[in-house]
């Protein structure tokens, strides 16, 4: 028999965890939308999101500790990078100037940050991520 005590989340802690998870999902969706706009401004075809990209918020919830903290910080950093970058690109386009090279540079920065973030996810086999009871 297992002698370790069961750890239950208090309602405040559980609510905070859900709110943080929802915030991560919203930020991730916003970053993906901004990236699609940057790709369009760079003259690139729309990228079909991979399964890892689509399911990132759900998959990263299963990871705990430093990887989850790093993922939350990275998504916030990506949002902070994309918001002013996209605003500048749209302002450039509104003035009738060519911002293709700047859009391409921002796109490459996004792809590098996204790939580093997706590398935090645990490897999953053909049956999905490893689950244990």
C-alpha positions as CSV (number, residue, x, y, z in Angstrom):
1,X,0.0,0.0,0.0
2,X,1.3,3.4,-0.9
3,X,1.9,5.5,2.3
4,X,2.4,8.8,0.5
5,X,-0.4,11.3,1.1
6,X,-2.7,12.3,-1.7
7,X,-2.1,15.9,-2.9
8,X,-5.3,17.7,-3.8
9,X,-5.3,21.1,-5.4
10,X,-7.0,23.8,-3.3
11,X,-9.7,25.6,-5.3
12,X,-7.6,28.8,-5.5
13,X,-4.6,26.9,-6.9
14,X,-6.8,24.9,-9.3
15,X,-8.4,28.1,-10.6
16,X,-5.0,29.7,-11.0
17,X,-3.8,26.7,-13.0
18,X,-6.8,26.8,-15.3
19,X,-6.5,30.5,-15.8
20,X,-2.8,30.2,-16.7
21,X,-3.6,27.4,-19.1
22,X,-6.3,29.4,-20.8
23,X,-3.9,32.4,-21.0
24,X,-1.3,30.2,-22.7
25,X,-3.8,29.0,-25.2
26,X,-5.0,32.5,-26.1
27,X,-1.5,33.8,-26.5
28,X,-0.5,30.8,-28.6
29,X,-3.5,31.4,-30.9
30,X,-2.7,35.1,-31.2
31,X,0.9,34.3,-32.1
32,X,-0.2,31.8,-34.7
33,X,-2.6,34.4,-36.3
34,X,0.1,37.0,-36.3
35,X,2.5,34.6,-37.9
36,X,0.0,33.9,-40.7
37,X,-0.3,37.6,-41.3
38,X,3.5,38.0,-41.4
39,X,3.8,35.1,-43.9
40,X,1.3,36.8,-46.1
41,X,3.2,40.2,-45.9
42,X,6.4,38.3,-46.7
43,X,4.8,36.9,-49.9
44,X,5.0,33.3,-48.6
45,X,2.2,30.7,-49.0
46,X,0.1,29.9,-46.0
47,X,1.8,27.3,-43.8
48,X,-0.3,24.3,-42.9
49,X,0.1,23.8,-39.1
50,X,1.5,20.5,-37.9
51,X,-0.3,18.4,-35.3
52,X,2.2,19.6,-32.7
53,X,1.5,23.2,-33.5
54,X,-2.3,22.8,-33.3
55,X,-2.2,20.8,-30.1
56,X,0.7,22.7,-28.4
57,X,-1.3,24.2,-25.5
58,X,-2.9,20.8,-24.6
59,X,0.4,18.9,-25.0
60,X,2.5,21.3,-22.9
61,X,-0.1,21.2,-20.1
62,X,1.0,17.6,-19.5
63,X,4.6,18.8,-19.0
64,X,5.4,20.1,-15.6
65,X,8.3,22.0,-13.9
66,X,10.9,24.1,-15.7
67,X,9.7,23.1,-19.2
68,X,6.2,24.4,-18.6
69,X,7.6,27.6,-17.1
70,X,10.0,28.0,-20.1
71,X,7.2,27.4,-22.5
72,X,5.0,30.1,-20.9
73,X,7.8,32.6,-21.0
74,X,8.7,31.8,-24.6
75,X,5.1,32.2,-25.8
76,X,4.9,35.5,-24.0
77,X,8.2,36.6,-25.6
78,X,6.9,35.5,-29.0
79,X,3.8,37.6,-28.5
80,X,5.9,40.5,-27.4
81,X,8.0,40.1,-30.6
82,X,5.2,39.6,-33.0
83,X,2.8,42.4,-31.9
84,X,5.1,45.4,-32.6
85,X,6.7,43.7,-35.6
86,X,3.3,43.1,-37.2
87,X,2.2,46.6,-36.4
88,X,5.3,48.0,-38.0
89,X,4.9,45.9,-41.1
90,X,1.2,47.0,-41.4
91,X,2.2,50.6,-41.1
92,X,4.9,50.2,-43.7
93,X,2.4,48.6,-46.1
94,X,-0.2,51.4,-45.4
95,X,2.4,53.9,-46.5
96,X,2.8,52.0,-49.7
97,X,6.4,50.9,-49.0
98,X,7.8,47.5,-49.6
99,X,8.3,45.6,-46.3
100,X,8.8,42.2,-47.7
101,X,12.4,41.8,-46.5
102,X,11.4,43.0,-43.0
103,X,8.5,40.6,-43.0
104,X,10.7,37.7,-44.1
105,X,13.2,38.5,-41.3
106,X,10.4,38.5,-38.7
107,X,9.1,35.3,-40.2
108,X,12.5,33.6,-39.8
109,X,12.7,34.8,-36.2
110,X,9.2,33.4,-35.5
111,X,10.1,30.0,-37.1
112,X,13.3,29.7,-35.0
113,X,11.4,30.6,-31.8
114,X,8.5,28.3,-32.6
115,X,10.8,25.3,-33.4
116,X,12.6,25.8,-30.1
117,X,9.3,25.9,-28.3
118,X,8.0,22.8,-29.9
119,X,11.2,21.0,-29.0
120,X,10.1,21.3,-25.3
121,X,7.2,18.8,-26.0
122,X,7.9,15.2,-25.1
123,X,8.2,12.8,-28.0
124,X,5.1,10.9,-28.8
125,X,4.8,7.6,-30.6
126,X,2.1,6.5,-33.1
127,X,-0.4,6.2,-30.2
128,X,0.2,9.8,-29.0
129,X,2.1,11.1,-25.9
130,X,3.1,8.7,-23.2
131,X,0.5,8.6,-20.4
132,X,0.8,6.9,-17.0
133,X,-1.6,6.4,-14.2
